[in-house]
């Protein structure tokens, strides 16, 4: 009798699993039936917002439902990320964010979410360098001059980032660590406000993802000093890398934009969204628009994106410790 009960219990569990799987599949086949929200945890005008909007129209057409961009800036992306983490895992809310996703957990003592447990990767959308720019009134015209000025005037040079714990913040701190200069970090609530501050001379130097800054560099309103990747960007190949300009072969900060879903979002829905984003990234006009922003489309699998998250949490924890980066 006991064996029969155990067999029945085991069968019941399998039946429940199969029922849940069938329900999820049916849900995915009907999905989407209404507008889909992309939470962008940064203000309008920043790089994350720009890239999300490049995909918006074509992805809406592919899915047959509107994609709504919901900008929730503040706290280096943590406010919007927390909102996404606590959203219903029904396939109608996604997080469209940048690589601060793997930096914030190692520079903030406490966060109300866990980037590994509360999210599942959909796809890495694009990769790009950070760009270092200066207001034209700054007393230097290249990275060598900036470093020399900073060494001669410790604590007098300030640099804007898109927020505490952002890729631009860690890029600046890593530059300080590698060159021994003393720059004052001035965090802003996204790329848009940081660019405005650099344009207005509120800060002499800015480090930001390339999309919100490139148009102003091309127009001569900002002076490009360098990019943080090991290779020059195809969007502006005349801009040197930090590695080559300063002779720092191990200086590298790659950035990326990616799409995540709240944990427990049905796998078939995640797979459908991943497939549609990858198709959109293969369209020539989307490739051209991304290139104009200094970015390159990626289109990874969700598993590949989850691996990047895991690896970068380790990488940035080491950098944050060496540079003594901590945010209250």
N, C-alpha and C positions, 0 to 999 in steps of 0.2 A: 504494500500500500504506500509506504514511504517513497519507494522508487517511482511509483506512478505519480505521486504528488509532485516530486521533483521534476519529472518529465513534463507534467502539466504546467508547472511554474515556468520552466525553461521555455516551453512552447508559447506561453502567454507573453513572456518578455520579448521573444522574437516577433510575435504578432504585433506587439506594441511598436517595436522598432520599424517593422515593415509598414505599419499604418502611418507612422510619423513621416517615413520616407515618401510614401505615396502622397500624403497630404502636402509635403513640401514641393514635390514634383508638380502636383496639380496647381499649387499656388504660383510656381514659377511659370507654368504654361499660360496662366491667365495674366501674369505680370508683364508690364504695368497697366493699371487701369485708371491711374490718375497722375498728377504732377509729381515729379521726383525732386527732392530738395538736396542740393549740394551745400553743405555748411562749409564756408571758407572762413577760417578763424583769423582773418586779417581784414583791414579796411579796404574799400574800393580803391583802385588805382595802383595797388602793389602788385608784385610779380605773381603771387598765387592767384589773385583775382583776375589778372590779365589772361593767364593760361587757362583758367577755368572757363572764361568767356570765349576763348578761341574755340573750345570744343562744344560749347553750349548748343548752338543752333543745329549743327550736323548730328550731334548725339540725340537731340530732341527728335529730329526727323527719323533717325534710325529706330528709336524706341517707340515712336508714335505718341509720346506724351511730353509736355513741357519740362525742361530742366530749369529749376528756379535756383539762382545763386543767392544764398543767404549769408551775407557778411556779418560775422560776429567777432570783431577785433578786440584786442586787449589781452594783457598778461602774456605777451609773447606767444599768442595762439592758444593758450591754455583754456580760456573761457569758451571759445567755440569748440575746442576738442572735447571738453567736458560735456558740453551740450550734446555733441554727437555720440559720445560714449553712453549717455543715458537715454538716447532716443530708441524708439521701438525698432527691433531688428526685423522689420517687415519689408525691406527693400525700397522704402520710400524716403529714406534719409541716408546720405553718405557723407563722409568727410573728405574734402579736397584740400590737402595741406602740403607743406613743404618739409624739408629735411630737419627742421627744428623738432619734428616729431620724435626724433631719436636723441636730441640734445637736451631738451627740457627735463626728461626724467633723471639726468645725471647732474644737472645744475640746480634744480629745485629740491629742497629737502622733502617736501610733501606735495603730492598732486592727488586730486580727487579721482583719478583714473589710472589705469595701467595700460600702457600702449600695446603690450603683448597679449594681455588677457581680455581687454575690452574691445579690441578691434581685430578684424581679419583683413588681410591684404586683398585688394581687387586687382590693381595694376600700377606699376610705376609709369607715369605718363610721360615725363620728360626729364632730362638732366641738363645742367647748365653751370657756368661758373658764377661766383660772386665777382662783382667789379668794384674796384677802389677808385673813387672819383674825388676831385678837389674843386672847390669854388675857384673860378678864375682869379680871384683876388688873393688867393693864398700865395705866400712867398716861395713857392717851389713849383716846378713843372713836371717832375717825374718822381718815381719812387725813391731813387737815390737822394734827391733833394729833400724829399719828405723826411726820410730817415735822418739825414744830416741836421735838418731843422729841429726835429724832435729831440735829438741828442743834445743840441745846443740850447734847447729851451724845454727842459723836462717839465712835464705837467701842463704846458701851455697849449699843446695841440690836442684838439678834441676830434672824435670820430663818431658819426651817427651810425646806428644799426637799426634794424627793424624790431628790436626788442630784446630784453634780457633772455639769454639762452637761445637766441636765434642763430642760424648759420653765419650771418654777418657778424654777430657778436663774437662767436668762437673763432671766426677767421681773423678778426682784429686782435683778439687775445693771443692767438697763435703767432701772429706777426710780431706782437710785442715780445713774446717769449723768444722767438728766433732771432730778433734783432737787438734786444735789450733796450728798446725805447720805452718812454713813459708817455702814453697817450691816455686821455680821459674819455671813457666810454659814455656816450649820451644815447640812451635807448628811446626809440619812438614806437608808436603803436602801428607799425606796418611800413611798407615801402613807400607809399604815397606821402605820408607825413615826413619821412626821412628825406626823401628827394626834395620836398618843399623847403625843408630846413637847410639843405646843402645849397639849393638854388638861391635862397635868400641870404646866405652868408652867416646863418645862425651857428653852423658848424663848418669848420674848414674842410674836413674830410668825411667821406661817407663810404661805407661798405654795405652793399645791397645786392640782391640777385639782379642780374642784368636787365630783365624786361622793363622795369619802371624807369631806369636810368639811361638806357641806350639812346632814346630819341633826343634827350637833352645833350648827350655827348655829341651826337651827329650834328645838332644845331649849334654847337659851340658854346652852349650855356654852362656846361660842366666840362672839366678837364679829366680825361681818363688816365689813370696812373698805371693800372695793371689789372689782371684777372687772376683768380685764385686756383685755377686748374693747371695741370702740368702742360696742357696743350692750349694754344691760342684758340679763341672762338672764331668760327667761320663767319659769324655775323659782323665781326670787327677785327680782322686778322692783324691790323696795324697795332693793336693794343698788346703790349708784352705781358708775359706771365710774371708773377711775383718771383717764381723760381729762377727765371732767366735774368730778370732785371736786377735782382739782389744777390744772385749766386747762392740761392737756397734750394738745392735740388730736392729736398725732402719736404718743402712747403707745398701742401696741397689741401684744398677744401673743395670737394665736389658737392654740388647741391642738386636736389631733385624735387619734383612735384609728383604726388601720388594720390590715388583714390583708395580709401578704406571704407569698409562697412562695419556697423556695430557687430560685435560678436553675436553669434547665433542667428545671423541673417541666413536664410536658407541657401545652401550651397548652389542649387541650380540658378538662383537669382544672381548670386555673386558671379557665377560662370557666364551668365548671359551678359551682364554688365561688362565684364572683362572683355568678352569677345567683341562687343559693340564698340568699346573704346579703342581696341586694337584696330578695328576696321577704319574708324574715323582717322586714326593717326596715320594710316596708309594713304589717305587722300592727299593729292599733290598740293592743293591749296592750303590744307592744314599744315603740311610740311613747310610750305613757304612762309606762312604766318608765324610758325614757331621759330624758324630761322631768323626772321626779322627781329624777334625778341631775344636772339642769342641762345636759343634752346634747341635741343634735338629730341625728337620723339623716341620713346623707348618701347612701351607696350609689353611689359613683362607679365609673367603669370603671377597669380596671387601668392603661390608658394615661394617664388623668387623674391617677391617684395617682403614677405615675412622673414626671409633669411637675411635680407639687407637690414631690416629693423634689428634683428637679434645681433648681427655682427657690429653694427654701428653703435649700439648701446655700450658695447665693450670698448670700442675705439674711442668714443667721445668721453667716456668716463676717465680714461687714462689722460687725455688732453686736459680735461677740466681739473683733474687732480694736480697735474704739473703746473698749470697756469693759475691754480687756486681760484677757480671760478665757482662761485656759489651765489645763488639768488634767494632772497628771503621770500 
